[in-house]
């Protein structure tokens, strides 16, 4: 399988590179070298940009393509064609490399084991993670009555990568608890003690909820002074005041 990159990724010396050597295996620089990028997602090469891009010469004989994968790049196969001359006026040599542009979210899911995928699914259910386009999220002091103004639709609260991290932290808690029962990963624990999954999920939920609380702290302190809030007085009367004014009154009387 060819190497894979994500949209927006900056490619460096270890990505699309080429090493030139002489017959004795010693690195040498080319007299002339350039490369071209092609979109091959349809099975037909389509030139991207200029036909002769100049690579970065990282060290003797080592060249690489310093490019950024476009944010709107098609997912699928691409090719880079290197052309170089060892000597001025010499024969042009060509080397073709293939690579993929893939969806980052899809790649994260596919990299998980079956046990991790199952536990992530269970953790989403236990934490009542939101379904995309099902719920509206309002930062305080927004209210449902202002839905036309505050209408951010959100998907899941946590990405799979975050839930996997919470699961690993939950596994650490199990390992550290007496009697010490070391496991290499969650797959090993599930294989040996499947009934411990609930304990693992509870530990992961604790870390997930703590992370959510940190976001609430951000919301709590994200209000601007002129923001209007409704204050309910003891006699049942309601008044609307700027939150900065309310803070000053409470601070002076504290």
Secondary structure, DSSP 8 states (H G I E B T S, - for coil): --EEEETT-B--TTSSEEE-B-TTS-B---SEEEEEEEE-TTSS-EEEEEEEE--EEEETTEEE---B--TT--SEEEEEEEEEESSTT--EEEEEEEEEEE-HHHHHHHTS-HHHHHHHHHHHHHTT---TTT-B---TT--GGGTTT---B---SS-HHHHHHHHHHHHHHHHHSSS----SSHHHHHHH-GGGHHHHHHHHHHHHHHHHHHHHHHHHT---TT-EEEEE-TTS-EEEEEHHHHHHHHHHT-
